[in-house]
Every structure is written in structure tokens, then in C-alpha cells.
Amino acid sequence: MTEPLEKRLEKAMAELQAAQEAVARTERELRQASFAVLSSDRAVRATVGPQGELAGIEFLENKYRDMSPQELAASVLEAASAARLKMNRHVLKAMAPFAEPSSNVPELKGFELDWERIFGSEVLREDNEDTARDDRATPGWRDALGEDGED
């Protein structure tokens, strides 16, 4: 036997209200988010803000003094791109549940988003934290040489 229309409407309205509150919480959290990533040569740390905008660049341990302009630029771009990718993945993970169909109200089918088109293809690749180049990771080539990145 099917559920009365009033009951289904009541469920749908409750789910809509819960979704609106969850979206508002997620938006507040995302507005405060930032990610910092260290370049593989450990010369630069780039920080991006909630919309992927570059929010800060730090040149670490005066390593930039011994770098060519091209090397320094490559380090800045690498760190900034990696930080932006982390932010994009964070946003995707935070917002993806809102696009899914409702489990309680079958009439609410959800909607399909082209995350690759929004963020680029890299955001959908598996995020392997073991190889991430952030503040906690050491690039594989340093491990192979037995170096820890210190001068």
C-alpha cells in the first residue's frame, strides 16, 4: 500500500529542511577552509583559500637564493597547483552528498554534476595520501637518495 500524499510531502519537506541546514553548515565550513602544500624541493609552501585562490607563498630556509628564476617559478607553481587540487577535492567531497538521490523520498532523484568539468580531470583521480607532496610527505626521489631534504 502506498503512503498517503500528506505523509510523503511531510517527509520531503523535512528532508529539504535538513538538506538546507547541511548545505549552510558546509558553506560556512568551506568559507574558512585553506590548504598549504610544500613543493617537492621543500623550497616553497603555497596556501590557497576557499575558492582555490592563492592566499600565501612562503620561501623556506632561504633556498630560493640558490635557485634559478625558472626553478623558483616551478616550485611556486607546483606547490600552488597541489594546494589548489587539495582544495578542489575537499570541496568535491563536501558537496557531493547534496547531489545524490534521496533515500527517504524516491521522487527526489538528485542531480548529476560534471565534477571533472568543474574542477578538471585531476580532481577525480585517486588521492593517494602516501605520495602527496604536503608538509608531512617526503618526495620519493629523496628517499631513494637517502636524503632528508636538509642542507
C-alpha positions as a printed Julia matrix, in Angstrom:
151×3 Matrix{Float64}:
  0.0    0.0     0.0
  1.34   3.43   -0.9
  1.95   6.09    1.65
 -0.59   8.98    1.8
  0.41  12.08   -0.14
  0.43  14.23    3.01
  2.91  11.91    4.71
  5.19  11.83    1.64
  5.04  15.63    1.39
  5.86  15.95    5.08
  8.89  13.67    4.64
 10.04  15.61    1.59
  9.74  18.94    3.42
 11.68  17.58    6.43
 14.42  16.27    4.14
 14.55  19.57    2.28
 14.93  21.49    5.53
 17.67  19.12    6.73
 19.45  19.45    3.38
 19.25  23.25    3.51
 20.75  23.26    7.01
 23.51  20.86    5.94
 24.33  22.98    2.89
 24.52  26.09    5.08
 26.88  24.32    7.53
 29.02  23.05    4.66
 29.2   26.5     3.07
 30.3   28.03    6.38
 32.99  25.38    6.77
 34.2   25.78    3.19
 34.44  29.57    3.53
 37.0   29.0     6.31
 38.98  26.25    4.55
 42.53  26.59    3.3
 45.27  24.18    2.29
 49.03  24.62    2.36
 51.36  22.39    0.36
 55.12  22.17    0.31
 56.92  21.89   -3.03
 58.85  18.67   -3.63
 62.16  20.5    -3.27
 60.94  21.9     0.07
 61.75  25.45   -1.02
 58.19  26.83   -1.2
 54.95  26.46    0.72
 51.83  27.7    -1.06
 48.5   28.27    0.65
 45.17  28.52   -1.17
 41.91  29.84    0.15
 38.37  28.52   -0.12
 37.94  29.32   -3.8
 41.34  27.99   -4.78
 42.84  31.47   -4.8
 46.48  31.83   -3.86
 46.45  33.13   -0.29
 50.12  32.89    0.61
 53.6   31.93   -0.52
 56.45  31.17    1.85
 60.05  30.78    0.75
 61.58  28.32    3.18
 65.09  28.28    4.63
 66.38  30.8     2.08
 66.6   28.02   -0.51
 65.35  30.45   -3.14
 68.72  32.25   -3.02
 70.4   29.27   -4.68
 67.66  28.68   -7.25
 67.39  29.98  -10.77
 64.3   32.03  -11.56
 62.92  29.08  -13.55
 63.46  26.66  -10.65
 61.79  29.02   -8.19
 58.86  29.6   -10.53
 58.46  25.85  -11.0
 58.46  25.32   -7.22
 55.83  28.02   -6.7
 53.61  26.64   -9.47
 53.98  23.06   -8.21
 53.04  23.94   -4.63
 50.18  26.23   -5.68
 48.74  23.66   -8.09
 48.93  20.88   -5.5
 47.27  23.07   -2.86
 44.51  24.04   -5.31
 43.95  20.37   -6.14
 43.62  19.53   -2.43
 41.05  22.31   -2.04
 39.12  21.15   -5.09
 38.99  17.59   -3.74
 37.86  18.9    -0.36
 35.03  20.87   -1.96
 34.02  17.87   -4.1
 33.87  15.57   -1.06
 31.93  18.14    0.95
 29.37  18.91   -1.76
 28.91  15.52   -3.47
 26.32  14.21   -0.96
 23.96  17.05   -1.86
 23.76  15.85   -5.47
 22.81  12.3    -4.54
 19.25  10.95   -4.71
 17.15  10.92   -1.57
 16.93   7.61    0.24
 13.73   8.65    2.05
 11.89  10.35   -0.79
 12.24   8.4    -4.07
 10.79  11.3    -6.04
 13.88  13.39   -5.22
 16.27  11.9    -7.77
 19.24  14.12   -7.09
 21.17  15.64   -9.94
 24.29  14.85  -11.84
 27.26  17.18  -11.72
 30.23  17.02  -14.05
 32.92  17.36  -11.38
 35.65  16.91  -14.0
 34.31  19.85  -15.99
 34.08  21.99  -12.85
 37.48  21.15  -11.32
 39.47  19.39  -14.04
 40.32  15.74  -14.51
 42.91  15.51  -11.72
 40.31  16.02   -9.01
 38.73  12.64   -9.82
 41.97  10.69   -9.73
 42.57   8.7    -6.6
 44.05  10.87   -3.87
 46.94   8.79   -2.58
 47.98  10.44    0.67
 51.17   8.36    0.74
 52.53  10.17   -2.32
 51.03  13.59   -1.6
 53.55  16.39   -1.52
 52.37  18.24    1.53
 54.05  19.25    4.77
 54.18  15.64    6.03
 55.43  13.86    2.91
 58.94  13.34    1.62
 59.32  13.03   -2.15
 60.24   9.55   -3.34
 63.43  10.71   -5.02
 64.75  11.99   -1.68
 64.08   8.6    -0.07
 65.88   6.83   -2.9
 68.94   9.01   -2.4
 68.78   8.68    1.37
 68.37  12.43    1.73
 66.02  14.11    4.14
 65.98  17.48    2.41
 68.19  19.28    4.92
 71.16  21.36    3.8
